[in-house]
Amino acid sequence: MYDADGHIFENYGEIYEFLDPPFAGMEPLRRTEFFPAMDDWNRTILAAVGGYAEGSNTERAEEGAQQQWLAMLDAMQLDGTVLYPTFGMAIGQVRQKDWAIAVCRAYNAWLNHKYLNSSTRIKGMALIPTIDPQAAVAEMRRVADTMPGMVGFFISAGVAKPLGDAAYWPIYETAQELDMMIAVHAGGPGRRLDMMDKAIMARCLGHPTSQMIQMTHMMFSGTFDRFPTLRVSFMEAGIAWILFTLERMEEAYDQWAYEVPELKCRPIDHVTGGRIYFHAELGERLLPVAAQQLGDGQLLYASDYPHIAPGKVIENFRDFQARDDLSTQTKKRILGENAKRLYKID
């Protein structure tokens, strides 16, 4: 069994030590945040006031460290996990190219040094500066050549240009050449849901709508046709959104296919073709429907620890194993077999 999406909390003081010139040794950087806020809602305050035990609460902020992660893997009898950033999920909002490049390089070096070298059970996702695709390509090659514990490249759903834009083609081409996957990770509503006046409203819609937008743009721009062996995952939005979006894309294709000659087959053929993967919440009621309509070979278990308290993670895991509406084989695929294939983990 394998966790397709865990997290760490970035330690800026430690990442600072890996910064390249001209930022290396720049003392004022010790007193600032390295990544922007994803939106205007402070999740730590909301969790503290609401009594929701999540990893960003102060006394639990170290729970994403190496030893805590290994203890969590042991408690759940998991073979391993793939670690994603927390604050670094906002990398797509960094507008200074030189800083985006530098902080991605420093983050990757720090993650490799602190986590990936400590255990083969811990793998990582590399940050890349999508604002500068050529620099992103250079960083992808450096990671592939020097950091064997990295198994893919993180792209935030909250980027300035939609992910089907030709600007990203060098990134996809390189990932395809390196035979490493791209993860499109939901990261909050950004500024698209500013009309909402409560955090719960924005939180409810932010992750799935981000993925709907990116999937639709990548599909109808012909991205999946142009890069036929590229493996892509859509993380942390559950599974219901793709069922809805697929229905809408199929209907749109019936009416307007002439507008997208780049799309060489129907959307459903790409979505069910075996190289596009989706994170699934273990308690989702639509999970059996998704397994039937999409196939169970592209659905992923993601713990989201330590963003979710360890007791809740274990409870969700055990409840899923007790579900009687999914076959044993489907559960095995969701709980690890699919993740190992996506990330190419032996």
N, C-alpha and C positions, 0 to 999 in steps of 0.2 A: 504494500500500500504506500502511496506517495501523495504528499501535499503539493498541489500545483501552485499555491499562492499563499505564502506567509509574508511577514513584514519585519522590518527592523526600525528602530528609531535612530536617526542620524545623530552622531556626536560631532558637533561642529568643531569643537576644540581638537578632536583627533583628525578630522578631515582636513583641517587647516594645515596640518603638518605635511600633507601630500600635495599641496598647491604648487603649481609650476610658476616660474617668473612670467609676468611681472608681479604676480600676486603673492608669491612666496615671501614670507617674512613681513608682510604688510600688516602691522599691528592693529590698525583700526578694524580689520576684518574679524578680529576676535570678538568684537562687541556688536556684531550685526547678524541678522539672519542670512543664510546662504540662498534660501529659496523663498519666493513670494507666497503669500497666503492664496489658497485656491479660491476662496470667496470671502464674504463678509461675516460668516458665522464661525464663532470660536467654539469648536467642538469640545475642547477640554472644559470650558466653562459650562456648556450645556450638559455635559456628562456629570460634572460635579454637582450642579444644582439639581439635576434630575435623578441623581443616585444611580446612574447607569455605569456599571463597572467596566470601563474600557482601558486599553493600555496606555492612553495618553494621560490618565490621571497620575499625578506627580509621584506617589509612592510606588507606582507600578511601571514607571517608564523604563526601568532596566530589564523588564521581562522579555524583551526581544534580543537580549544579549546571548552569546554563544552557549553558555552552560545552561541557561534557562531553556533555550531552544532544544538542546539535546535532551534535557529532562522531559520536555513536552513530547518529543518524538518517542522517547521510551514509554511514557505514560500511555500513549495512543498506539504503540506498537507499529509505528510508521517507519518505512525504510529511509525516508528523507523528506526534505522540503526545498522549495525554490524561493529565495528571499527577494522581495520587492521593496522599494523605498517607501517612506511615509511622506516626509516633507518634500523629498525629491520628486514626488509625483507632480509637482508644480513646475517641473523643468520646462515644459512647453510654454510657460508664460514668461520666461526670462527673455528679455528683449535685447540685452547687451551680448553681442556675439562672443566677444573675447571672454566674458565672464561665464557664459554658458559652456563654452569649450573647456575652460579651466576647471569649473566646478564638476563637470562630468568626469573628467580625467581624474580629479582628486577623489571623488566619490568611488569610482571604480577601483582605484588603487587601494583605498581604505577598506572597502568591502572585501576585496580579495585578501588583503593582509589580515584583517581582524576576524573574518568569518570563514571564508572559503578554504583557507589553509589549515583551519583547525580540525576539520572533519570532512570526510568524503560524503557524509550524509547531508551536508549543507551545500546547496548550489546557489547561484546568484543570477540576477538580471542586471545587465549593464545599462547605465544611463547614456544616452547619446544626444548631442546638441542638434535637434531637428531644425533649429533656426538657421543652421549652416550645414546643408546636406553634405558638402565635400568634407568638412571637418568631421561630421558624423561618420562618414565612410572611413576616414583615417582612424578614428577611435574604435570603430568596429573591428578593423584589421588588427589594431594593437591588442585589443581584448582577446580576439581569437588566437593570436600568436603567443600571448604571454600569460593568459589567465584561464587555464583549463577548467576551472570551476564555474565559469560563466557559461550559461546554457542558452542565452537569448538576449534580445535587446528590447528595452522598455520604451514605449511611446505613449505619452499621455493623450487621452481623448480630448483634453482641453488645449489643443494647439491652435495657433492663429489661422492656419490654412487647413481646410478639410483634408483628410488623409488620402484621398484619391488624386490629389493635385500632382501634376508632373514633377513638381519640385522634389517630391519624396522618392521618385523613381530610382535615383542612385542608391538610396538606402535599401530599398527592396531588392534591387539587383544584387547588391553586395551580400545581403542576408541570404538570398537564394544561392549565390555562389559559395558562400561559407557553409551552407547547409545548417544555418541556425535560424531559430524562429523569431518572429516579431510579436510582441504582446501589446495589444491596445488596451490600456488599463483605464477604467473609469476613475475620475478623480474629483468628484463634486460637481455642482452645477455651474461653477464659474460665474460669469455675469449674465448668463442667459435667463436666469430665473429671478432677476432682481425685482420683478413685480410681486413675488411672494413675500408676505410680511411676517412669516414665521419660519423658523429653521426646519421644522418638521415637514413643511410643504416642499421646500427646496430639496431637502434630503430624500424625500419620497421619489421625486422625479429626476434628480440630477444624474445619477449613474445610468439608468436605462436610456434616458433621452440622449445622453452623450454618445452611447454606443449605437443607438438608432441612426443618428446623424452620420457617424463615421462609417458604419456598415453600408448605408445607402449610397454614400458618396463613393466609397471604394468599389462597390458593385457596379454602379452605372457609369463610372469613369473607365471601366475595363481593367482595373488593377489586378484582379484575380486571373484575367485572361493573359495580361502582359507578363505576369510572373507565375507560370503554371505549376511550379513546384515549391513556391514559398509557403511555409507553414505560418499561420496567423492564429492567435487566440484573442478572444474578447473577454476580459476579466472583470469580475466584481460588479456585475449587474444582474446576476441571476439568469434564468433561461426564458422567462415569459416574454421578454422584449423581442427576442429573435423570432418567436412564433408569430407574434403580431406583425413584426416588420417584414417577415418573409411573405405573409399574405398580402401585404401592401405592395411589396416589390413585384410579386407575381401579377397582381392586378394591373399595376402600372406598366409592366412589360407587355401585357396583352394589348394595351391601348397605345403605347408610345414607343415601342421597340425601335421604330425607324430612327428615333433621335439618338440612339446609343449603338451605332454600328460596332463600337469597340467591344461590346458584350456579345460573345460568340455562342453563348448557351443561356438557358433560362436561369434566373437567380437560384431556384431550388437545386439545380444541378451543381452549382458551386457550393452552396451551403451544406449539401449532403455528400460532397465529393471526397471527404476524408482528410482534408488538410486545413479546415477552418474549425477551431475548437471554441467551446463556450463553457465558462464557469457556471456551475449549477448550485444553487443553495440546496442543502440537503433536505430541508423540510418543504420545498416547493410542491404544491399540490399538482402542478402541471408537469412534474418531472416524468411520470409515465407517458404522458402525451408527447413530450419532447423526445424521449427515447424511441418512441414508435415512429414519429414523423421525421426526425433528424437522423435516427440511428443512435445507438448507445456508445459508439466508438469515438465520439467527439465531445463528450461531456466530462467535465473536470471537477474534482473535489478541491476546494480551497478553504483552508482553516481560517484565514484572515487573522490568526494570532500574530501579535499580541493586541491588535485592535479590538478583538473580542476577548473577554476574560477567559482564562484557562478552563474554569469549571464549565462555562457555557459551551466552549469548543468541544469538550469531551462529551457533554450531554447531547449536543447536536449529532456528534459522530455515532454515539450509541443508539440514538433514536433512529438514525438512518439505517443502521444495520438491522434494526428490528422491523423495518417497513415490510409489509406483506404485498405491496403492489408493484414490486420490482423483483426481477429474477436474481438469483445469486450471481449469475454471470454478469448481468448488467451492473450490479453493485461493485463487483470486482473491477470492472472496467472504469467506472466512475471514480473509485477510490484509489486508483493508482496506475492501472495498465495504460490508460489513455495519456496520462501525464508523462509517463516514461517514454511513450512513443513521440509525443509532441516535442519534448525537450531532448530526445535522443539520449536518454539515460539508461545505461545497461543495468 
